[in-house]
Amino acid sequence: MKAQIVLTVAESKRLIARAVSQMPQVKKVLENGVLAIATGTTNSYVVEEILGKPIDKTSYRSGMVLPAKPTGPLTLSPDIMPDVVLKDGKPAAELDRFSAVREMQPGDVFIKGCNALHYPTRTAGILMGMEDGGTIGNTIGHIVGRRVELILPVGLEKAVFGNFQQISSMIAERDDTVGTFPRLMPIWGTIVTEIEAIELLTGATAIHMASGGVGGAEGAVWLLISGTAEEVRDALALVKEIQGEPPWALSGESGSV
């Protein structure tokens, strides 16, 4: 049985976040271990799904990509929410994402959003500032060295075709530039897109078949869903529940789990 669905960027973030919260390794570490969730737009949805309550998602932000020439107001919280780090499922207020990795053990989980995705090679790309390397630059050594699982929730809207190693090298070359821009770091981990989310939550198979839209569907993805009749019905019911998720910068405290 087959069906087609369309997800806006916000709906995709909600879907991916829900799937991350249901991953066996996440459930396990919530019972025994350390879970750190880096700030970011997609991860603000992850926080809601894991904590089981709404937050002002715009307060759980880090670097954002905004229009060069905005055409309307942007609603952002004036406050920044502290990093969510959980020990055995309970808040560890004494830790943030940088200090948590220094005491994590094998099997613990670090969740980090991405800026780019090369899906065929399962490679993610993270933009990092020139000053100190940002979140990934200051945590990846501990994540790899301590054998912490790195979960990378990322929507298919961020899919690119280029070779990340080549792009990263080009950006890093010493050459004249117009303006300043961040570096791109290729990264590997457990990637969770809409495809993995649909499979994890319903058992159905999803294929990215098209992208784009207007009237609020800019950046939307089309997915072809296939599977048993029950799996496809479950996927459609899940999507129907998620559809209508407000845009991230307009949601504020009205966001729901």
N, C-alpha and C positions, 0 to 999 in steps of 0.2 A: 504494500500500500504506500502511496506517495501523497505529499502535500507540499505547498509552498508557503513560506512565511516571510514577512518583512519586519525587521527590528530597527528602531531608531537607535542612535548612539546611547541615549539614556536607558532604553529598554535592554540593549545589549549589556550595559554595565550591570544592571540589576540581575539579569540572567546569569552572567558570569559570576557575580558575587554570590548568588544563591548556590551555585554549583561548588564554588570554593568552600563555602561553609559546610558542605555535605561530603567533602572528600574524606576518605577513611583516615588518611594521615593527619588531617586537621582535627577530626573528631578525637583521634587517639591522643594528640598532643594537648588537647583541651582537658583531657583527663589526667595526663601525666607528662609534663614537659613545659617548654617555653614556646610561646607563639608571639612573634613580633610582626606588626603590620605597619609598613612605612606609609607616610602621608602620600596622598595623591587622589585624583578624582575617582578613578575606578575603585581604589581602596577605601574610599569613604563609604561606598556601597557595601564593600566587604565587612567593614566595621559594623554597619547596621545589621547585616545578616548574622554575623557571629555573636554580637551582643544581644540580638533579638529585640532591638528597640531603635526608633528613629533618632538621628542626630542632625544637627545643622551641618550637612555635608560640605558646605562651602568653607567651614572652619577646619576641615581636615584636608588641607591643600598644601601643595608645595609649588614647584614651578608649573605655570599654566601656559598653554598656547592660546593667545587671544588674537582677534582680528587686528590687522595693522591700522585699519580705519573703522572703528566700531560704529555701527549704525543705530545703536540703542543703548540704554543703561545696562550695567552689569551689577547684579545683586550679590554682594559678597559679605560674609560675616566679618565684623571688625575684629573678632577674636580668633585666635588659633588654638585649636584643641590639642592637648598633649598627646604624644605618641601612645597608641594602644599596644601595650605589652601584657600578656597574660601568662601567669604561672599556674599550672594545673587548673586553668579556666578562670582564675581570679585575677583582677587587676594588680599589676605590680607597678605602683606609682613611682617607685624609686628608680625605675629603669626607663630608658628611651631606646629607640632603634639602634643607636650607636653603642650604648653600654650593654644592651642585652646580648649582642652577638659575642661579646667578650666572655660570657659565661654559658653560652649555649652548648649543648651536647649533641652527639649524633642522634638524628631522629627528630630534633627540634625543627621548627618551621619558621622561615622568614618570608613574608609576602611583599613583593615589590612590583609596582606597575611599570609599564614600558611605553616607549614612544614610537617604536617601529617593530615590524614583524616580517620575517622571511619564512613563511609557513613551510615551504617544501623542505627546508633544512632545519626546521624547528629552532631557528635562531631569532633572538629578540635583540633589539637595539635600544639603548638608554642614552638620552642626552645628558651630558654632564657639564657643569660649569667649569670655567677656566681656573677658578680660585683654589678649591680644595677637593674637587671631584665629586661633591654632593653625596647623596646617600650611598650609591653603589660603590663609588670610589673609596669610601671609608668603611665599608662593611664586607666587601666581596672576599678579602683575604681571610677573614674569620669564618665566613660562610663556607668557603671551600676547605680551609684547613681543619675546621671542626666538623666537617661532614654534615652541615645543616642543610635541610632541604629548602631550596629556593623555589617558591611558587610564583609564577609570572602571569597574572591575569591581564589579558590584552585583547581588545576587540579587533575584529577583522577589518575595521575601518582603517587600521594602522598598517595594513599590509603594504609592503614595498617589493619591488622586483630586483633591485640592485644587490650586488655582493657586498655584505656588510664590511668584510675585511678591506675591500677596495675603497669603499666610501669612507670608512674610518681613517684609512691611510691618506686619502686625498684631503680630508679636512685638516689632518694634522701636519700636512706639508707646510714648510715655511715659504710663504708666498704673499704677494699683495692681496688684500681682501677688501671688499666693500662692506664696511661695518664689522661688528664682532658677532660671533655665533658660537654656540656650544659644540663640544666634541661629541662624537657618537661612539659608544662602547658596545661592541657585540657581547652578548651574554647568553648563557645556556642555563636552563632549569626546567621545571615542570610547567609547561605552557598550558594555559587554560583560555581558550577562545569560546565563541558561541558553539563551535562544533563539539568540543569536549564537554561543554555544559549540557547540551541537549542529550548527548550519549549518557553522561553520568546520571542525569536526573530522570530520564525516561527510557533509556535503552535504545532509542532510535538513532539512526545515522543521519548526519547533516552534511550537505555539500554547499560550499559558497558558490552561488551561481550568478550573482549580479550585485551591483552596489549603486548607491546614490539615490537622490530624490530631492524634492523641494517642499516648501511649506512646513518646515520642521523635520523633514525626513532627510536633510542633508547629511551625508555620511552613513546613511542607512545601509544595511546589508540584506540581501535576499538569500534565503536558505532553502534548498530542496531537502525535504525530510522524507526518509523512507524507513520501512520496518514492518513489523506486524501491525495489524489493525489496532491492537491495543496500544502499542508503542506510539504510533502516529497520533492516535486520539489523545494520549497523555501529553504528547509534545504540543499539540494544538491547545489543549486546556491550559497548559503551563504558560504558553505565549499569550493566550487571551487574558490570563490573570495579570501578566506583566505589562501588557500594552496599556499605554496611557501614562507611563512613568514620565513625570515632568522633567524638562531639561535641568541639568545639574545646577547651573547658576541661578535658576529660578525656583529651586525646590526649597532650600533653606530648611526650616524646622517642619515643613509640611510633608517632607519625604516620608514614605511608609515602607515597612518591611513586607 
